[in-house]
Structure formats: C-alpha cells, structure tokens
Amino acid sequence: MNRIIRSIAVLDVGILALTGCGLQPATAYVPRVSPGSITPLDLPRGASLTITSKNFTEQLILGKIAVLAAKAAGFAVTDLTNVPGSVPARNLMTSGTADMMWEYTGSAWLTYLGQTEGIPDKQAQYLAVKKADAANGLSWLPPAPLNNTYALAIRAEESKKLGITKLSQIVTLPVADRTFCVEPEFNSRVDGLNPMLTAYGLTRGKASSVPASSVKVFDTGAVYTATDRGTCNFGEVYTTDGRINKLDLTVLEDDRAFFAAYNVAAIFNSATLSKYPQLADIFDRITPTITGTTVRKLNLRVDDGGEEPADVALDFMLKNGFVRPAG
C-alpha cells in the first residue's frame, strides 16, 4: 500500500540512479532455483523481463517472488526491486523500463489515477483500476486475497475484556475507553481518523464522544508499541504488518466497509503480456496463495527476524511447490 510520496527531487534521483546509470539496487541478490510446478516456457532466445518493486519489506518479498517465478519460467531477469519510493517504481512501469511489479488497487486508484475516494468493495476496486490503467499501457491480473489497508487494532486481552471485535462497537464503550493512537498521515487523511470516526457515529473533539485528549499522534511505527503498552485502546495499523501477530493485537472488523480496498495484484506492461501471454497463467497460480495471514508471517521474518527478503521469498516458493532447490 502506498504510504509516503517522495519529493520530486528524490523521485528524479531515484529514476536516474536506476535507469540513467544502469545500476541495480544493492538487494538484487536472488537464490538459484530449479523449476517446480512453474516450468520453463517455450521462449525465444534472449527472452527477458525487468521486474521492479517499492522499497518496503512486503514489496521486497513480493518482488523476489516474481523474480524467482520468472527465472523458473526461463526468462533472463533484470532485478530492479527496492526502488526508493512509489512514484519511481510506477514510472518505471509506465515508461516501459520495467515489465512487471506487484501493485495495490487502492494505491493506483487514489495516488496514480487521481481519484478522491477509494472503493471498499474489493472486486469493484480492482475492475475500476484495471479499466482505468489500460489507457496507461498496463494490464492488471486478478488480485490476491491480501488486502493491505488501514485498520484499528486492540490488545487481544483488552478486546476480550471490553467485548469488542468490530469498529461499530466502539460507540457503545464508555468515553474513557475510546482512546486512539495514530500516525500523522492517518490523523489528517481524507480517508483517515476523522471521517472514520464520523462513519461510525463518533465525533472527534466532542467531550461526550471522542475528546481531543483521547487521540495521541506518534511517529510512524511507534503506534504498535504504544497500543501494546496500553497507551491507548485502539491503534492504527496496516493489516499485513507482522507486528500484529508478534504483539498479539486483534484487528477490529471494518463492518461498515469504510476503508478502501488495497488488494495486491501482478501488473504487467501490456506489450510484455501480449508478447508472453503465458505469464498470466503463472501468476494466476501464485496470486491466490498470497494471503494476509501468510504475508504477515513473511514480513515478520524480515522485520523482526532479520532474514533476507529473497530467502523468505524462496521459502514461500518452495513450500508452495512453485520451484525446487537448485540442483
């Protein structure tokens, strides 16, 4: 999911570093593999793919999954994963420099396509972005179950104590229990805290609803620790963050479908997919296995366990039988 849009200067530097100088990111390491259920395609000599990704943990893992899949299918792969920022990665796709990446439906819809409101229905959001991006020369394959959207989480023990599992139940709690920890961006977004509270019958700044003192703003990432420590009852989280599992947080159900869908999907340069239509079959087999539960565990192995994204991606591919260890 798109989190922060870099400044134009940073975007230009990122693009120049990757394309103008012909350099690859330092994390271009990928283990060798042999074909598994993904077998070599009947490709012309020199068939190649350039694969890119953004530079946060989940994107690095997904990018390496794509690189491993393409290698198993017989392509020579240029690994341009770990691009510094969302917009540079998008530019590599729209310029035709890169052939494939994993992208989030809500990110493309709101950030790149300039829409002002997301679509909570996952299928409707996918179809809308697929149709709109066709004009940009990009083809979206069906999305994965993974939906990396915003949510509120609560300590598991507090969830049981208060008897709350859904966002709509917050309004039934005493005012003193309606406490929130959020990041600066979510605090001010048009699809962030204030409109979310309104959607669930609450008013920020109103003494009888959510007093101003009941909302605390933390730097990025510190919300998880604050929520776990009981600084607040409800913390803003991203639904595929591995810290949810590690800290034993319970994600509250968005039962009024306020948050937009951010399902991840494989997107290709349309010309590339037209040239190699077999790629759709390969990624249509991988995509259903990319679930929120699975990716939370993979993310945690990198963020908390210190493993290499490429090694975590390899383990995922091996366990699903898509590839085998190199002979």
C-alpha positions, 0 to 999 in steps of 0.5 A: 500500500502506498504510504509516503510520496517522495519529493520530486527531487528524490523521485528524479534521483531515484529514476536516474540512479536506476535507469540513467546509470544502469545500476541495480539496487544493492538487494538484487541478490536472488537464490538459484532455483530449479523449476517446480510446478512453474516450468520453463516456457517455450521462449525465444532466445534472449527472452527477458523481463525487468521486474521492479518493486517499492522499497518496503519489506512486503514489496521486497518479498513480493518482488523476489517472488516474481523474480524467482517465478520468472527465472523458473519460467526461463526468462533472463531477469533484470532485478530492479526491486527496492526502488526508493519510493512509489512514484519511481517504481510506477514510472518505471512501469509506465515508461516501459523500463520495467515489465512487471511489479506487484501493485495495490488497487487502492494505491493506483486508484487514489495516488496514480489515477487521481481519484478522491475516494477509494472503493471498499468493495474489493472486486469493484476496486480492482475492475475500476483500476484495471479499466482505468490503467489500460489507457496507461499501457498496463494490464492488471491480473486478478488480485490476491486475497491480501488486502493491505489497508488501514485498520484499528487494532486492540490488545487481544486481552483488552478486546476480550475484556471490553467485548469488542471485535468490530469498529461499530462497537466502539460507540457503545464503550464508555468515553474513557475507553475510546482512546486512539493512537495514530500516525500523522498521515492517518490523523489528517487523511481524507480517508483517515481518523476523522471521517472514520470516526464520523462513519461510525457515529463518533465525533472527534473533539466532542467531550461526550464522544471522542475528546481531543485528549483521547487521540495521541499522534506518534511517529510512524511505527511507534503506534504498535508499541504504544497500543501494546503498552496500553497507551491507548485502546485502539491503534492504527495499523496496516493489516499485513504488518507482522507486528500484529501477530508478534504483539498479539493485537486483534484487528477490529472488523471494518463492518461498515466497509469504510476503508478502501480496498488495497488488494495486491495484484501482478501488473504487467506492461501490456506489450510484455503480456501480449508478447508472453501471454503465458505469464498470466497463467503463472501468476494466476497460480501464485496470486491466490496463495498470497494471503494476509495471514501468510504475508504477515508471517513473511514480513515478520521474518524480515522485520523482526527476524532479520532474514533476507527478503529473497530467502523468505521469498524462496521459502514461500516458493518452495513450500508452495511447490512453485520451484525446487532447490537448485540442483 
